[in-house]
Amino acid sequence: MKDFEKRLDTLMAEAVGELRQIGIFPSEHILSITENSRARKKLGCCKMYRKDGYIAYKLEISTQLSGEDDRTVKEVILHELLHTCPGCQNHGEKWKQLSQRVNREYGYAISRVASADRFYLEREEDCRYKLICRNCGNVSYRIRKSKVVSRPENYRCSRCGGRIRVVDLRK
């Protein structure tokens, strides 16, 4: 087993223990936690499978986190573990309530999406497009011409719901 995957196993066991201590019970049917060296835009992923009459999960964590401290990696693992709780397969109200509870109890900063600046996933110098909320000024970056870049009028700021302005950084 690779070093990062051993670390992921250890941190997942700790994370499951922390969740259980505060009355949150992730699925008993987590098949594996593995590293994903291809993930560039996401830090983690929770994949759901139907197996022998029950739902099982596989968690993947980006190798981009291998240089981060244990607390940061555990925060991503906790995010994905919460998706294994009943009714939490998306980032809906139940998932939000549980993530806020974990944050309150342990001082984590689990959120729906991670800040690109925090994890250096999409830095301005690597990107072509800058998205700016006209209302709150929230900034995010895109490397490629995605749907939000092509049709910003169809999208809203994830923070405040404001309209988005797109700036082409290469012009």
DAZIPE-V180166 format. One record per residue. N is the residue number from 0. RES is the residue in one letter. SS is DSSP state (H for helix, E for strand, C for the rest). Layout:
n->N res->RES ss->SS
n->N res->RES ss->SS
This chain:
n->0 res->M ss->C
n->1 res->K ss->C
n->2 res->D ss->H
n->3 res->F ss->H
n->4 res->E ss->H
n->5 res->K ss->H
n->6 res->R ss->H
n->7 res->L ss->H
n->8 res->D ss->H
n->9 res->T ss->H
n->10 res->L ss->H
n->11 res->M ss->H
n->12 res->A ss->H
n->13 res->E ss->H
n->14 res->A ss->H
n->15 res->V ss->H
n->16 res->G ss->H
n->17 res->E ss->H
n->18 res->L ss->H
n->19 res->R ss->H
n->20 res->Q ss->H
n->21 res->I ss->C
n->22 res->G ss->C
n->23 res->I ss->C
n->24 res->F ss->C
n->25 res->P ss->C
n->26 res->S ss->C
n->27 res->E ss->C
n->28 res->H ss->C
n->29 res->I ss->E
n->30 res->L ss->E
n->31 res->S ss->E
n->32 res->I ss->E
n->33 res->T ss->E
n->34 res->E ss->E
n->35 res->N ss->E
n->36 res->S ss->C
n->37 res->R ss->C
n->38 res->A ss->C
n->39 res->R ss->C
n->40 res->K ss->C
n->41 res->K ss->C
n->42 res->L ss->C
n->43 res->G ss->E
n->44 res->C ss->E
n->45 res->C ss->E
n->46 res->K ss->E
n->47 res->M ss->E
n->48 res->Y ss->E
n->49 res->R ss->E
n->50 res->K ss->E
n->51 res->D ss->C
n->52 res->G ss->C
n->53 res->Y ss->E
n->54 res->I ss->E
n->55 res->A ss->E
n->56 res->Y ss->E
n->57 res->K ss->E
n->58 res->L ss->E
n->59 res->E ss->E
n->60 res->I ss->E
n->61 res->S ss->E
n->62 res->T ss->H
n->63 res->Q ss->H
n->64 res->L ss->H
n->65 res->S ss->C
n->66 res->G ss->C
n->67 res->E ss->C
n->68 res->D ss->C
n->69 res->D ss->H
n->70 res->R ss->H
n->71 res->T ss->H
n->72 res->V ss->H
n->73 res->K ss->H
n->74 res->E ss->H
n->75 res->V ss->H
n->76 res->I ss->H
n->77 res->L ss->H
n->78 res->H ss->H
n->79 res->E ss->H
n->80 res->L ss->H
n->81 res->L ss->H
n->82 res->H ss->C
n->83 res->T ss->C
n->84 res->C ss->C
n->85 res->P ss->C
n->86 res->G ss->C
n->87 res->C ss->C
n->88 res->Q ss->C
n->89 res->N ss->C
n->90 res->H ss->C
n->91 res->G ss->C
n->92 res->E ss->H
n->93 res->K ss->H
n->94 res->W ss->H
n->95 res->K ss->H
n->96 res->Q ss->H
n->97 res->L ss->H
n->98 res->S ss->H
n->99 res->Q ss->H
n->100 res->R ss->H
n->101 res->V ss->H
n->102 res->N ss->H
n->103 res->R ss->H
n->104 res->E ss->H
n->105 res->Y ss->H
n->106 res->G ss->C
n->107 res->Y ss->C
n->108 res->A ss->C
n->109 res->I ss->C
n->110 res->S ss->C
n->111 res->R ss->C
n->112 res->V ss->C
n->113 res->A ss->C
n->114 res->S ss->C
n->115 res->A ss->H
n->116 res->D ss->H
n->117 res->R ss->H
n->118 res->F ss->H
n->119 res->Y ss->C
n->120 res->L ss->C
n->121 res->E ss->C
n->122 res->R ss->C
n->123 res->E ss->H
n->124 res->E ss->H
n->125 res->D ss->H
n->126 res->C ss->C
n->127 res->R ss->C
n->128 res->Y ss->E
n->129 res->K ss->E
n->130 res->L ss->E
n->131 res->I ss->E
n->132 res->C ss->E
n->133 res->R ss->C
n->134 res->N ss->C
n->135 res->C ss->C
n->136 res->G ss->C
n->137 res->N ss->C
n->138 res->V ss->E
n->139 res->S ss->E
n->140 res->Y ss->E
n->141 res->R ss->E
n->142 res->I ss->C
n->143 res->R ss->C
n->144 res->K ss->C
n->145 res->S ss->C
n->146 res->K ss->H
n->147 res->V ss->H
n->148 res->V ss->H
n->149 res->S ss->H
n->150 res->R ss->C
n->151 res->P ss->H
n->152 res->E ss->H
n->153 res->N ss->H
n->154 res->Y ss->C
n->155 res->R ss->E
n->156 res->C ss->C
n->157 res->S ss->C
n->158 res->R ss->C
n->159 res->C ss->C
n->160 res->G ss->C
n->161 res->G ss->C
n->162 res->R ss->E
n->163 res->I ss->E
n->164 res->R ss->E
n->165 res->V ss->E
n->166 res->V ss->E
n->167 res->D ss->E
n->168 res->L ss->C
n->169 res->R ss->C
n->170 res->K ss->C
